[in-house]
Amino acid sequence: MTIYETSDLVKLNQTFENKEDFLMQLRTKCVTEGFQIKPKYSDKSRYTATCISPNCSWQITARCIQDSNNFQVRKLNDLHTCSNTQILPNNKHATKKVLGNILKEVMKQEGRVYRPNDIRTDMSARFKKSLSYHQAWKAKCYAIEMLRGSLEDSFQILPNYLYNLRLSNPGSVTNIRTDNKGRFVMSYMSIGATTLSFVNYARPVIIVDGAHLKSRYLGTNLIAIAMDANNGILPLAYGIGAGETTDHWTRFFGNLRDSLQSLGCCIVNLTIISDRAPAIAAGISNVFLEVFNALCARHLLGNLKSVSKRVKSYEWHYWKMYKAYRKSDFDHHYGILARRIPDSARTLTTVGFNRWSRHHADHVRYA
């Protein structure tokens, strides 16, 4: 059960930075304690409200402190004499900002994925407050914005972040691309320490892929990683663009090439592993003329499953064929696939055995 700390939200003589902060805490108090208020008087320097229930003694008065924006609670009768003190099902104060203010402390917990349905369950158990999925989602988004700042603010400070990254981490390469109106188009970032580790100590194999972003500003996260001696992930470069287009991948690979060459990497010996996305293949061919583009075996298996559902029954033969070092083993398992699933076998032949099979690999360094 999630515990929400809601005690002492509003106290007598308590001072707030401004009126907005005072109203936020007051409305949060209303939601957590289950009552509604009715404003009696409100302007820039004064706020007075009573309980919405008639003949209730609860009331509050706050005033602006002279020569400042601070708001202070001057009068507070925190005792309810009305009978309607249970949680009201349609509490008008339960906005996304108020709910987000309640959730923000819980959202600080590291390592927890706090889903909207979890929020609904916890709010119902703790405050007897019924929320829709949409309300819980909006409250969660607002809580995250309160803790981390808005997306717009993050874009604004991105140049400063990349500048300080270059200062604190020598060898880092960053780049921001904007349109003719100064609007964000694409960014690139490679960390000097990890890139230097790759150049000097890791196998000359780079794995690239893209992941779609689901925030308010959609886009695609382009990433390049390597593997260390323990097969741990070694991040090399990150990029954010509008999508997995040839233009974005070409610019990403161009920046990556510059990052590697600046630290003395021999581009000729590189192997880049990717899926079969045409934009990635085009970007590699536009930038890395000497680099071998191998295929990710797991992505390739997913392509085969899209061609024929029967591949799932013969998945074991696919992996045996992929890991085979002897020609006899490879031919045996390929023969089974060719007889049982000819369409998938033709796809494997079309893409080229040397791009995914260890036995046929011309560049054994990526095996």
Kinemage of the C-alpha trace (Angstrom):
@kinemage 1
@onewidth
@group {chain A} dominant
@subgroup {mainchain}
@vectorlist {calphas} color= white
{ca met a 1} P 0.000 0.000 0.000
{ca thr a 2} L 1.362 3.377 -0.970
{ca ile a 3} L 1.422 5.919 1.877
{ca tyr a 4} L 0.752 9.557 1.023
{ca glu a 5} L 2.102 12.129 3.446
{ca thr a 6} L -0.683 14.746 3.711
{ca ser a 7} L -0.417 15.993 7.275
{ca asp a 8} L 0.124 19.685 8.012
{ca leu a 9} L -0.704 20.818 4.506
{ca val a 10} L -2.192 24.094 5.754
{ca lys a 11} L -1.650 25.392 9.303
{ca leu a 12} L -2.338 28.614 11.167
{ca asn a 13} L 0.376 31.240 10.542
{ca gln a 14} L 1.904 29.103 7.799
{ca thr a 15} L 3.546 31.125 5.014
{ca phe a 16} L 3.551 30.227 1.339
{ca glu a 17} L 5.641 31.658 -1.470
{ca asn a 18} L 2.609 33.027 -3.315
{ca lys a 19} L -1.142 32.743 -3.576
{ca glu a 20} L -0.976 29.973 -6.182
{ca asp a 21} L 1.109 27.810 -3.861
{ca phe a 22} L -1.320 28.466 -1.011
{ca leu a 23} L -4.341 27.494 -3.134
{ca met a 24} L -2.609 24.349 -4.323
{ca gln a 25} L -1.962 23.179 -0.775
{ca leu a 26} L -5.476 24.147 0.316
{ca arg a 27} L -7.111 22.207 -2.505
{ca thr a 28} L -4.849 19.239 -1.793
{ca lys a 29} L -6.051 19.357 1.816
{ca cys a 30} L -9.664 19.341 0.597
{ca val a 31} L -9.132 16.249 -1.537
{ca thr a 32} L -7.158 14.279 1.047
{ca glu a 33} L -9.534 15.127 3.916
{ca gly a 34} L -12.696 14.760 1.859
{ca phe a 35} L -14.480 18.085 1.874
{ca gln a 36} L -15.124 21.017 -0.446
{ca ile a 37} L -14.778 24.729 0.167
{ca lys a 38} L -16.646 27.774 -1.060
{ca pro a 39} L -14.629 30.982 -1.620
{ca lys a 40} L -16.164 34.031 0.037
{ca tyr a 41} L -13.624 36.635 -1.033
{ca ser a 42} L -10.591 36.473 -3.292
{ca asp a 43} L -8.242 39.046 -4.760
{ca lys a 44} L -4.481 39.492 -5.133
{ca ser a 45} L -3.923 40.191 -1.440
{ca arg a 46} L -6.625 38.271 0.383
{ca tyr a 47} L -8.472 34.952 0.297
{ca thr a 48} L -11.344 33.792 2.496
{ca ala a 49} L -13.279 30.524 2.196
{ca thr a 50} L -15.709 28.370 4.186
{ca cys a 51} L -16.834 24.774 4.008
{ca ile a 52} L -19.392 24.159 1.283
{ca ser a 53} L -21.745 22.496 3.754
{ca pro a 54} L -24.197 24.971 5.321
{ca asn a 55} L -23.820 25.848 8.995
{ca cys a 56} L -20.283 24.332 9.144
{ca ser a 57} L -17.778 26.203 11.292
{ca trp a 58} L -14.758 25.449 9.084
{ca gln a 59} L -13.239 28.579 7.567
{ca ile a 60} L -9.892 30.018 6.517
{ca thr a 61} L -8.469 33.463 5.822
{ca ala a 62} L -5.077 34.197 4.254
{ca arg a 63} L -3.472 37.503 3.394
{ca cys a 64} L -0.517 38.711 1.403
{ca ile a 65} L 2.397 39.825 3.546
{ca gln a 66} L 3.199 43.486 3.009
{ca asp a 67} L 5.831 44.291 0.354
{ca ser a 68} L 6.075 40.651 -0.798
{ca asn a 69} L 4.184 37.971 -2.688
{ca asn a 70} L 4.115 35.635 0.304
{ca phe a 71} L 0.731 34.459 1.503
{ca gln a 72} L 0.164 33.744 5.203
{ca val a 73} L -2.719 31.940 6.911
{ca arg a 74} L -4.128 34.455 9.399
{ca lys a 75} L -7.264 32.628 10.558
{ca leu a 76} L -8.081 28.926 10.474
{ca asn a 77} L -10.886 27.020 12.147
{ca asp a 78} L -10.022 23.487 11.140
{ca leu a 79} L -12.977 21.844 12.883
{ca his a 80} L -15.887 20.584 10.797
{ca thr a 81} L -19.299 20.690 12.446
{ca cys a 82} L -21.112 19.435 9.363
{ca ser a 83} L -22.083 15.806 8.890
{ca asn a 84} L -20.768 15.651 5.328
{ca thr a 85} L -17.144 14.927 6.176
{ca gln a 86} L -16.787 11.779 4.078
{ca ile a 87} L -14.958 11.822 0.762
{ca leu a 88} L -17.151 13.488 -1.826
{ca pro a 89} L -17.323 11.451 -5.057
{ca asn a 90} L -17.298 14.532 -7.304
{ca asn a 91} L -14.830 16.710 -5.450
{ca lys a 92} L -14.281 19.686 -7.749
{ca his a 93} L -10.837 20.243 -6.250
{ca ala a 94} L -9.525 16.906 -7.590
{ca thr a 95} L -7.840 18.405 -10.648
{ca lys a 96} L -4.735 17.017 -12.298
{ca lys a 97} L -2.610 19.640 -10.520
{ca val a 98} L -3.952 18.762 -7.084
{ca leu a 99} L -3.702 15.015 -7.666
{ca gly a 100} L -0.223 15.506 -9.104
{ca asn a 101} L 0.755 17.444 -5.974
{ca ile a 102} L -0.343 14.437 -3.907
{ca leu a 103} L 1.507 11.963 -6.110
{ca lys a 104} L 4.804 13.791 -6.493
{ca glu a 105} L 6.307 12.454 -3.269
{ca val a 106} L 5.449 8.900 -4.262
{ca met a 107} L 6.908 9.448 -7.737
{ca lys a 108} L 10.285 10.246 -6.139
{ca gln a 109} L 10.729 6.575 -5.254
{ca glu a 110} L 13.432 5.112 -7.460
{ca gly a 111} L 13.000 1.879 -9.348
{ca arg a 112} L 9.195 1.855 -9.234
{ca val a 113} L 6.917 1.883 -12.260
{ca tyr a 114} L 3.820 3.657 -10.960
{ca arg a 115} L 1.072 2.899 -13.450
{ca pro a 116} L -2.284 4.713 -13.662
{ca asn a 117} L -4.157 1.638 -12.443
{ca asp a 118} L -1.859 1.513 -9.403
{ca ile a 119} L -2.672 5.173 -8.738
{ca arg a 120} L -6.394 4.464 -8.969
{ca thr a 121} L -6.108 1.584 -6.514
{ca asp a 122} L -4.025 3.551 -4.018
{ca met a 123} L -6.213 6.666 -4.167
{ca ser a 124} L -9.326 4.567 -3.634
{ca ala a 125} L -7.824 2.748 -0.661
{ca arg a 126} L -6.285 5.795 0.993
{ca phe a 127} L -8.810 8.548 0.284
{ca lys a 128} L -11.864 6.622 -0.943
{ca lys a 129} L -11.468 8.622 -4.117
{ca ser a 130} L -12.573 7.038 -7.388
{ca leu a 131} L -10.507 8.131 -10.392
{ca ser a 132} L -10.818 7.304 -14.046
{ca tyr a 133} L -7.802 5.989 -15.926
{ca his a 134} L -7.550 9.303 -17.782
{ca gln a 135} L -7.527 11.291 -14.516
{ca ala a 136} L -4.813 9.058 -13.060
{ca trp a 137} L -2.709 9.364 -16.208
{ca lys a 138} L -2.954 13.178 -16.308
{ca ala a 139} L -2.131 13.381 -12.589
{ca lys a 140} L 0.923 11.181 -13.071
{ca cys a 141} L 2.153 13.296 -15.992
{ca tyr a 142} L 1.739 16.478 -13.970
{ca ala a 143} L 3.578 14.971 -10.982
{ca ile a 144} L 6.490 14.011 -13.221
{ca glu a 145} L 6.524 17.526 -14.663
{ca met a 146} L 6.657 19.011 -11.164
{ca leu a 147} L 9.638 16.804 -10.288
{ca arg a 148} L 11.587 16.957 -13.545
{ca gly a 149} L 10.368 20.126 -15.196
{ca ser a 150} L 8.418 20.485 -18.420
{ca leu a 151} L 9.467 19.089 -21.773
{ca glu a 152} L 9.718 22.613 -23.134
{ca asp a 153} L 12.146 23.579 -20.365
{ca ser a 154} L 14.215 20.482 -21.079
{ca phe a 155} L 14.557 21.416 -24.747
{ca gln a 156} L 15.562 24.945 -23.738
{ca ile a 157} L 18.454 23.777 -21.521
{ca leu a 158} L 19.653 21.069 -23.933
{ca pro a 159} L 22.379 23.307 -25.480
{ca asn a 160} L 23.711 24.138 -22.001
{ca tyr a 161} L 23.748 20.472 -21.045
{ca leu a 162} L 25.654 19.438 -24.168
{ca tyr a 163} L 28.123 22.306 -23.718
{ca asn a 164} L 28.895 21.269 -20.132
{ca leu a 165} L 29.163 17.628 -21.220
{ca arg a 166} L 31.953 18.542 -23.621
{ca leu a 167} L 33.733 20.503 -20.883
{ca ser a 168} L 33.500 17.807 -18.210
{ca asn a 169} L 34.028 14.775 -20.466
{ca pro a 170} L 36.846 15.364 -22.995
{ca gly a 171} L 36.363 13.648 -26.323
{ca ser a 172} L 32.578 13.994 -26.249
{ca val a 173} L 30.927 15.108 -29.475
{ca thr a 174} L 27.550 16.844 -29.522
{ca asn a 175} L 25.453 18.447 -32.206
{ca ile a 176} L 22.027 20.095 -32.412
{ca arg a 177} L 20.299 20.677 -35.725
{ca thr a 178} L 17.514 23.244 -36.086
{ca asp a 179} L 15.400 24.461 -38.984
{ca asn a 180} L 15.413 27.962 -40.454
{ca lys a 181} L 13.038 29.112 -37.699
{ca gly a 182} L 15.287 27.875 -34.914
{ca arg a 183} L 13.090 24.899 -34.043
{ca phe a 184} L 14.571 21.605 -32.881
{ca val a 185} L 15.069 18.969 -35.585
{ca met a 186} L 17.720 16.547 -34.348
{ca ser a 187} L 20.389 16.149 -31.685
{ca tyr a 188} L 23.446 13.920 -31.302
{ca met a 189} L 25.577 13.069 -28.291
{ca ser a 190} L 28.509 10.707 -27.815
{ca ile a 191} L 30.327 10.354 -24.487
{ca gly a 192} L 34.096 10.673 -24.711
{ca ala a 193} L 34.922 8.177 -21.942
{ca thr a 194} L 32.872 5.312 -23.385
{ca thr a 195} L 33.962 6.061 -26.955
{ca leu a 196} L 37.615 5.974 -25.900
{ca ser a 197} L 37.036 2.673 -24.088
{ca phe a 198} L 35.515 1.238 -27.254
{ca val a 199} L 38.370 2.404 -29.466
{ca asn a 200} L 41.112 1.045 -27.191
{ca tyr a 201} L 39.656 -2.055 -25.581
{ca ala a 202} L 36.409 -3.346 -27.104
{ca arg a 203} L 35.723 -5.507 -30.129
{ca pro a 204} L 35.181 -3.418 -33.292
{ca val a 205} L 31.451 -4.173 -33.335
{ca ile a 206} L 28.714 -1.544 -33.059
{ca ile a 207} L 25.019 -2.330 -32.621
{ca val a 208} L 22.484 0.295 -33.718
{ca asp a 209} L 18.729 0.569 -33.424
{ca gly a 210} L 15.938 3.071 -32.953
{ca ala a 211} L 13.147 3.320 -30.378
{ca his a 212} L 9.996 5.380 -30.783
{ca leu a 213} L 9.363 8.048 -28.158
{ca lys a 214} L 5.873 8.335 -26.677
{ca ser a 215} L 5.948 11.724 -24.982
{ca arg a 216} L 4.052 14.823 -26.070
{ca tyr a 217} L 6.698 15.486 -28.715
{ca leu a 218} L 6.975 12.294 -30.701
{ca gly a 219} L 10.228 11.235 -32.271
{ca thr a 220} L 12.746 8.427 -32.396
{ca asn a 221} L 15.703 7.739 -30.147
{ca leu a 222} L 18.652 6.563 -32.255
{ca ile a 223} L 21.309 4.681 -30.332
{ca ala a 224} L 24.654 2.992 -30.944
{ca ile a 225} L 26.212 0.646 -28.393
{ca ala a 226} L 29.117 -1.780 -28.137
{ca met a 227} L 29.751 -4.852 -25.984
{ca asp a 228} L 32.562 -5.106 -23.461
{ca ala a 229} L 34.538 -8.257 -22.612
{ca asn a 230} L 31.750 -9.444 -20.283
{ca asn a 231} L 29.073 -8.768 -22.940
{ca gly a 232} L 27.943 -5.746 -20.971
{ca ile a 233} L 26.440 -2.778 -22.779
{ca leu a 234} L 28.830 0.070 -23.554
{ca pro a 235} L 26.818 3.112 -24.766
{ca leu a 236} L 28.515 5.028 -27.561
{ca ala a 237} L 26.079 7.555 -28.999
{ca tyr a 238} L 22.521 8.821 -28.687
{ca gly a 239} L 20.441 10.758 -31.142
{ca ile a 240} L 16.917 12.143 -31.217
{ca gly a 241} L 15.153 12.798 -34.490
{ca ala a 242} L 11.713 12.962 -36.017
{ca gly a 243} L 11.847 9.336 -37.177
{ca glu a 244} L 13.915 6.516 -38.626
{ca thr a 245} L 14.526 8.230 -41.935
{ca thr a 246} L 17.527 7.976 -44.222
{ca asp a 247} L 18.393 11.617 -43.564
{ca his a 248} L 18.398 11.221 -39.787
{ca trp a 249} L 20.387 7.979 -39.828
{ca thr a 250} L 22.889 9.471 -42.292
{ca arg a 251} L 23.485 12.462 -40.038
{ca phe a 252} L 23.673 10.202 -36.977
{ca phe a 253} L 26.261 7.941 -38.607
{ca gly a 254} L 28.193 10.971 -39.850
{ca asn a 255} L 28.514 12.286 -36.300
{ca leu a 256} L 29.391 8.819 -35.033
{ca arg a 257} L 32.153 8.468 -37.634
{ca asp a 258} L 33.598 11.834 -36.631
{ca ser a 259} L 33.515 10.814 -32.963
{ca leu a 260} L 35.373 7.567 -33.632
{ca gln a 261} L 37.940 9.059 -35.990
{ca ser a 262} L 38.742 11.881 -33.574
{ca leu a 263} L 39.890 9.234 -31.072
{ca gly a 264} L 41.892 7.219 -33.608
{ca cys a 265} L 39.443 4.421 -34.452
{ca cys a 266} L 40.169 2.389 -37.592
{ca ile a 267} L 36.886 2.590 -39.468
{ca val a 268} L 37.863 -0.102 -41.975
{ca asn a 269} L 37.721 -2.839 -39.327
{ca leu a 270} L 34.250 -1.973 -38.083
{ca thr a 271} L 31.145 -4.139 -38.243
{ca ile a 272} L 27.738 -2.608 -37.623
{ca ile a 273} L 24.874 -4.883 -36.572
{ca ser a 274} L 21.317 -3.697 -37.201
{ca asp a 275} L 17.881 -4.854 -38.224
{ca arg a 276} L 16.702 -4.803 -41.839
{ca ala a 277} L 15.381 -1.229 -41.741
{ca pro a 278} L 16.077 0.337 -45.169
{ca ala a 279} L 16.897 3.719 -43.589
{ca ile a 280} L 19.696 2.180 -41.488
{ca ala a 281} L 21.160 0.346 -44.465
{ca ala a 282} L 21.044 3.530 -46.558
{ca gly a 283} L 22.638 5.576 -43.771
{ca ile a 284} L 25.473 3.069 -43.358
{ca ser a 285} L 26.150 2.951 -47.095
{ca asn a 286} L 26.158 6.772 -47.270
{ca val a 287} L 28.693 7.218 -44.468
{ca phe a 288} L 30.620 3.989 -43.790
{ca leu a 289} L 31.676 2.804 -47.220
{ca glu a 290} L 34.153 0.235 -45.856
{ca val a 291} L 32.009 -1.068 -42.977
{ca phe a 292} L 30.299 -4.467 -43.055
{ca asn a 293} L 26.580 -4.324 -42.156
{ca ala a 294} L 25.584 -7.531 -40.358
{ca leu a 295} L 22.037 -8.405 -39.340
{ca cys a 296} L 20.698 -8.960 -35.836
{ca ala a 297} L 19.632 -12.597 -35.598
{ca arg a 298} L 16.718 -11.854 -33.270
{ca his a 299} L 15.302 -9.143 -35.526
{ca leu a 300} L 15.739 -11.442 -38.505
{ca leu a 301} L 13.772 -14.164 -36.715
{ca gly a 302} L 10.982 -11.647 -36.170
{ca asn a 303} L 10.976 -10.942 -39.911
{ca leu a 304} L 10.663 -14.649 -40.619
{ca lys a 305} L 7.726 -14.976 -38.223
{ca ser a 306} L 5.947 -12.199 -40.098
{ca val a 307} L 6.359 -14.216 -43.320
{ca ser a 308} L 5.108 -17.505 -41.860
{ca lys a 309} L 3.577 -18.365 -38.485
{ca arg a 310} L 5.049 -21.863 -38.773
{ca val a 311} L 8.520 -20.494 -38.029
{ca lys a 312} L 7.757 -20.650 -34.319
{ca ser a 313} L 7.637 -24.443 -34.506
{ca tyr a 314} L 11.100 -24.555 -36.115
{ca glu a 315} L 12.736 -21.768 -34.134
{ca trp a 316} L 15.149 -24.256 -32.581
{ca his a 317} L 16.548 -25.136 -36.036
{ca tyr a 318} L 16.989 -21.445 -36.830
{ca trp a 319} L 19.147 -20.838 -33.771
{ca lys a 320} L 21.163 -24.002 -34.371
{ca met a 321} L 21.766 -22.839 -37.917
{ca tyr a 322} L 22.746 -19.346 -36.729
{ca lys a 323} L 25.261 -20.691 -34.184
{ca ala a 324} L 26.685 -23.444 -36.388
{ca tyr a 325} L 30.431 -23.373 -37.068
{ca arg a 326} L 30.547 -26.499 -39.255
{ca lys a 327} L 29.100 -26.584 -42.746
{ca ser a 328} L 27.462 -29.964 -42.139
{ca asp a 329} L 25.523 -28.627 -39.135
{ca phe a 330} L 24.428 -25.534 -41.029
{ca asp a 331} L 23.286 -27.524 -44.078
{ca his a 332} L 21.349 -29.977 -41.909
{ca his a 333} L 19.221 -27.369 -40.159
{ca tyr a 334} L 18.831 -25.210 -43.266
{ca gly a 335} L 17.611 -28.241 -45.173
{ca ile a 336} L 14.856 -28.798 -42.603
{ca leu a 337} L 13.719 -25.199 -42.874
{ca ala a 338} L 13.862 -25.295 -46.681
{ca arg a 339} L 11.600 -28.374 -46.768
{ca arg a 340} L 9.112 -27.277 -44.116
{ca ile a 341} L 9.070 -23.461 -44.548
{ca pro a 342} L 10.357 -22.647 -48.046
{ca asp a 343} L 9.299 -18.960 -47.909
{ca ser a 344} L 11.414 -18.330 -44.801
{ca ala a 345} L 14.353 -20.213 -46.290
{ca arg a 346} L 14.196 -18.039 -49.407
{ca thr a 347} L 14.211 -14.912 -47.200
{ca leu a 348} L 17.373 -16.138 -45.455
{ca thr a 349} L 18.988 -16.781 -48.808
{ca thr a 350} L 17.986 -13.362 -50.146
{ca val a 351} L 19.465 -11.391 -47.256
{ca gly a 352} L 22.699 -13.382 -47.522
{ca phe a 353} L 24.041 -16.078 -45.210
{ca asn a 354} L 27.230 -14.126 -44.533
{ca arg a 355} L 25.235 -11.310 -42.922
{ca trp a 356} L 23.847 -13.395 -40.055
{ca ser a 357} L 25.384 -16.904 -39.984
{ca arg a 358} L 28.584 -17.550 -38.032
{ca his a 359} L 29.666 -20.281 -40.430
{ca his a 360} L 29.316 -18.114 -43.525
{ca ala a 361} L 30.602 -14.897 -41.940
{ca asp a 362} L 33.317 -13.232 -43.958
{ca his a 363} L 33.974 -10.970 -40.965
{ca val a 364} L 34.342 -13.396 -38.073
{ca arg a 365} L 35.003 -10.519 -35.627
{ca tyr a 366} L 31.255 -9.983 -35.092
{ca ala a 367} L 30.481 -13.658 -34.439
